[in-house]
Amino acid sequence: MSGQILQRIAELSCGTVAPGMWGFLKPVNSLRKLSLSEGSLDQLTEEFPLEKLEAARVLIRGSDNRLELNPILTGEYPLGLFLRRAKDELPFDIVNMSGSLTTDDPPAFGCSRDYLTKSFSGEMKSVLVTFTDEDLAVLRMLGLPCTPAAGLAAMNGKQLRGLFGGTSNFTSAASKEGQTVAVVPSSHRLVLTACSVSELSDRFPNELNAVVGHFLKAVSVKATPSFGGLESPQGAVLTATFQGL
């Protein structure tokens, strides 16, 4: 029933236009403005039992144990990327910079199961990681594989092992402004965007350093004397990969 609930949320939401100078881009059905009003919430509770809405994480328990809307769905103008395994299937998740609706794992964990992301990434299997919902919207409308960076800077040990397939063989390095740093998980390459795509600016996202720093600390990496590489105490060299947008 989770998929049916997510599909109903999509129906109660509205399409969104690309921000700023990207307004000429054609809207896409997978990206919705999560403009859920009180009436929309009432409609959901009329159509689905409260326990099902809680199981789907649409409603979560607050600090006072009362049910409230998941933060993924709240905000003044929250955007939601609806993920599907196939074009005609029900959504299995809604993601944005607040995280994943259906799981505590970072959205990047489920991005490769989305049929559009897989199609856009092709044989390269590279996925652009964004640090704002606006960048996420632009890249999706451009037909580029993308996922929000939410949660990557705070992963626990189990999540890190899951992302990197239980090894420390991933690519990372000191970054340069205006470029991207590529990090390689077990099946797809996550490319951290080191600029603001929606603003066409080389503004360096502060959150990127937090993500890369978290990865490096997780494997106790130390810098080598020469630029362009980092080396772990076990001798595994983590080489730098830069890819421009």
Secondary structure as GFF3:
##gff-version 3
##sequence-region A 1 245
A	DSSP	alpha_helix	2	12	.	.	.	ID=ss1
A	DSSP	beta_strand	14	15	.	.	.	ID=ss2
A	DSSP	three_ten_helix	20	22	.	.	.	ID=ss3
A	DSSP	beta_strand	31	33	.	.	.	ID=ss4
A	DSSP	alpha_helix	38	47	.	.	.	ID=ss5
A	DSSP	alpha_helix	50	55	.	.	.	ID=ss6
A	DSSP	beta_strand	59	61	.	.	.	ID=ss7
A	DSSP	beta_strand	67	69	.	.	.	ID=ss8
A	DSSP	three_ten_helix	71	73	.	.	.	ID=ss9
A	DSSP	beta_strand	79	83	.	.	.	ID=ss10
A	DSSP	beta_strand	93	96	.	.	.	ID=ss11
A	DSSP	beta_strand	99	100	.	.	.	ID=ss12
A	DSSP	three_ten_helix	107	109	.	.	.	ID=ss13
A	DSSP	three_ten_helix	111	113	.	.	.	ID=ss14
A	DSSP	alpha_helix	115	121	.	.	.	ID=ss15
A	DSSP	three_ten_helix	122	124	.	.	.	ID=ss16
A	DSSP	beta_strand	126	130	.	.	.	ID=ss17
A	DSSP	alpha_helix	133	141	.	.	.	ID=ss18
A	DSSP	beta_strand	146	148	.	.	.	ID=ss19
A	DSSP	three_ten_helix	152	154	.	.	.	ID=ss20
A	DSSP	alpha_helix	157	163	.	.	.	ID=ss21
A	DSSP	beta_strand	181	183	.	.	.	ID=ss22
A	DSSP	beta_strand	189	192	.	.	.	ID=ss23
A	DSSP	alpha_helix	206	218	.	.	.	ID=ss24
A	DSSP	beta_strand	222	223	.	.	.	ID=ss25
A	DSSP	beta_strand	229	231	.	.	.	ID=ss26
A	DSSP	beta_strand	237	239	.	.	.	ID=ss27
###
